[in-house]
């Protein structure tokens, strides 16, 4: 079974891009499933089911979504194999832009939209910097000059990735993306494999439920701002 990780900021159009890509994969006779990782809630499962796509949802709750992802991704992979999928797509939202949901030797896709601002590629961490493919959505809403500037900003952050415009509404560009998905080798297991970059790290009193704002209650892995007097 092939395995692909798809990530990106909220409302960038990840689900629409995935659905448009699945349509082309199905036309090739491939059986495709989705595992959706999110924080508190998601309505994407109902969207996938309306398109007759088998989907499983995992909600991190109070945990860091990346930590939740990495402790469940192997089980998700084996679930996909038991379902008899030819390809399993993992979708996760990069809520803090520091997320690291990509695995070595597994196709990594980052979805980002033209409306997010030309400085957005600089603000997004490993999920864009270490992606193999960057799918850019909502390009039909901005001018050609704005698209070119946005692509240039992406290339400055990740020069090795393949940048592909995809329209989640019309599906334009999804055929080329589906070919990239279909060309990937099989992934039998992720045990012993590595993330492409380390996850966000923190272990402090607030991580384990402390809510009181007080210096004496703050302990663990903390970082202070250095204020400069002017």
C-alpha positions in Angstrom: 0.0 0.0 0.0 1.2 3.5 -0.8 1.2 6.1 1.9 1.1 9.9 1.5 1.1 12.6 4.2 -0.7 15.9 3.4 -0.5 18.9 5.7 -1.1 22.6 5.6 -2.6 25.6 7.4 -6.3 25.5 8.3 -8.7 26.4 5.5 -6.0 26.1 2.8 -8.1 23.7 0.9 -6.5 20.3 1.9 -9.7 18.3 1.8 -10.8 19.7 -1.5 -7.4 19.0 -3.1 -7.4 15.5 -1.7 -10.9 14.7 -3.0 -10.1 16.1 -6.4 -6.9 13.9 -6.5 -8.8 10.8 -5.3 -11.2 11.2 -8.2 -8.3 10.7 -10.6 -6.8 7.9 -8.6 -10.1 6.1 -8.7 -10.3 6.4 -12.5 -7.0 4.4 -12.5 -8.7 1.7 -10.5 -7.1 2.4 -7.2 -8.8 2.0 -3.9 -8.0 5.1 -1.7 -8.7 5.8 2.0 -8.0 8.7 4.3 -6.9 9.1 7.9 -7.7 12.5 9.2 -5.8 13.9 12.2 -7.1 17.0 13.9 -7.3 18.7 17.3 -10.8 19.2 18.9 -13.3 18.6 16.1 -13.6 18.1 12.4 -16.4 18.0 9.9 -14.2 16.6 7.1 -15.2 13.0 7.8 -18.8 13.7 6.6 -17.4 15.4 3.5 -15.3 12.4 2.6 -18.2 10.0 3.3 -20.5 12.1 1.0 -17.9 11.3 -1.7 -17.9 7.6 -0.8 -14.4 7.7 0.6 -13.6 5.5 3.6 -12.2 7.7 6.3 -11.0 7.3 9.9 -10.7 10.3 12.3 -8.3 10.9 15.1 -8.7 13.9 17.5 -5.7 14.9 19.6 -7.8 16.7 22.2 -5.4 18.3 24.7 -2.3 16.7 23.2 0.0 18.2 20.6 -1.3 17.1 17.2 2.2 16.0 16.1 2.7 13.8 19.1 -0.7 12.3 18.6 0.1 11.7 14.9 3.4 9.9 15.5 2.1 7.7 18.2 -0.9 6.6 16.0 0.4 6.7 12.5 1.7 3.1 12.4 -1.6 1.8 13.6 -3.3 3.9 11.0 -1.1 2.5 8.3 -1.9 -1.1 9.3 -5.6 -0.2 9.4 -5.3 1.0 5.8 -3.7 -2.3 4.8 -6.4 -4.3 6.4 -9.0 -2.3 4.5 -7.3 -3.3 1.3 -6.4 0.2 0.2 -4.0 0.7 -2.7 -3.2 4.2 -1.2 -3.8 5.7 2.2 -3.7 9.5 2.6 -3.0 11.1 6.0 -4.4 14.6 6.3 -3.4 16.9 9.2 -3.7 20.6 9.9 -0.6 22.6 10.7 -2.3 24.6 13.4 0.9 26.2 14.9 2.9 26.3 11.7 5.7 24.5 13.5 4.1 21.1 12.9 6.3 18.3 11.6 3.9 15.6 10.1 6.2 14.3 7.4 8.1 11.0 7.4 11.3 10.1 5.6 10.8 8.0 2.4 7.1 8.8 2.4 5.7 11.4 -0.1 5.2 14.7 1.8 2.7 17.2 0.5 2.0 20.7 1.9 -1.1 22.6 0.8 -0.9 26.4 1.1 -3.2 29.1 -0.4 -2.3 32.3 -2.3 -4.6 34.3 -0.1 -2.5 33.7 3.1 0.0 36.5 2.3 3.3 36.6 0.6 5.2 36.3 3.8 3.4 33.1 4.9 6.0 30.6 3.4 8.6 32.2 5.7 6.3 31.6 8.7 5.6 28.0 8.1 8.0 25.5 9.5 8.9 21.9 8.6 5.6 20.9 7.0 6.6 23.3 4.1 10.4 23.3 4.3 10.6 19.5 4.2 7.8 18.8 1.8 8.3 17.0 -1.6 5.3 18.7 -3.2 3.7 22.0 -2.4 0.2 22.4 -3.7 -0.8 26.0 -4.1 -4.6 26.7 -4.0 -6.9 29.7 -4.7 -4.6 31.0 -7.5 -7.6 31.9 -9.6 -8.5 34.7 -7.1 -5.2 36.6 -7.3 -3.3 38.1 -10.2 -0.5 36.5 -12.2 2.0 38.8 -10.7 0.9 37.9 -7.1 1.1 34.2 -8.0 4.7 34.6 -9.3 5.8 36.5 -6.2 4.2 33.9 -3.9 5.9 31.0 -5.8 9.2 32.9 -5.5 8.8 33.1 -1.7 8.0 29.4 -1.6 11.2 28.6 -3.6 13.3 30.6 -1.2 12.1 28.4 1.7 12.1 25.1 -0.1 14.1 24.9 -3.4 13.8 21.1 -3.8 10.0 20.8 -3.7 7.8 20.5 -6.7 5.3 23.5 -6.7 2.0 22.7 -8.3 -1.1 24.9 -8.6 -4.3 23.0 -7.8 -7.9 24.3 -7.8 -9.8 22.5 -5.1 -13.2 23.6 -6.6 -12.7 22.8 -10.3 -10.1 20.1 -9.7 -7.7 21.7 -12.2 -4.1 20.5 -11.4 -5.3 17.5 -9.4 -4.5 15.1 -12.3 -0.8 15.9 -12.2 -0.9 15.5 -8.4 -2.6 12.1 -8.7 0.2 10.9 -10.9 2.8 11.8 -8.3 0.7 9.9 -5.7 0.3 6.8 -7.9 4.1 6.7 -8.6 5.1 6.2 -5.0 6.5 2.9 -3.7 4.6 0.8 -1.2 5.0 1.4 2.5 4.6 -1.8 4.6 5.5 -0.3 8.0 6.8 2.9 9.5 8.5 1.1 12.5 12.2 2.1 12.5 11.6 5.1 10.2 12.1 8.7 11.2 10.3 12.0 11.1 11.8 14.5 8.6 12.2 17.0 11.5 11.8 17.0 15.2 8.4 17.8 16.7 7.6 20.9 18.8 9.1 20.4 22.2 7.8 21.4 25.6 7.5 19.8 29.0 6.5 22.2 31.7 3.9 22.7 34.4 1.4 24.1 31.9 1.7 21.0 29.7 0.3 18.9 32.5 -2.7 21.0 33.3 -1.4 24.0 35.4 -3.5 27.2 34.6 -2.3 29.6 37.3 -0.2 32.5 36.0 2.6 32.7 38.6 6.4 32.5 38.4 6.5 30.0 41.2 4.2 27.6 39.3 6.2 27.8 36.1 8.8 25.0 35.8 10.3 22.7 33.2 11.3 23.5 29.6 10.7 27.3 29.5 12.0 30.0 27.2 12.1 33.7 28.2 11.9 36.8 26.1 15.0 39.1 26.3 13.7 42.6 26.5 16.0 45.2 25.3 15.9 48.7 26.8 16.0 51.5 24.4 
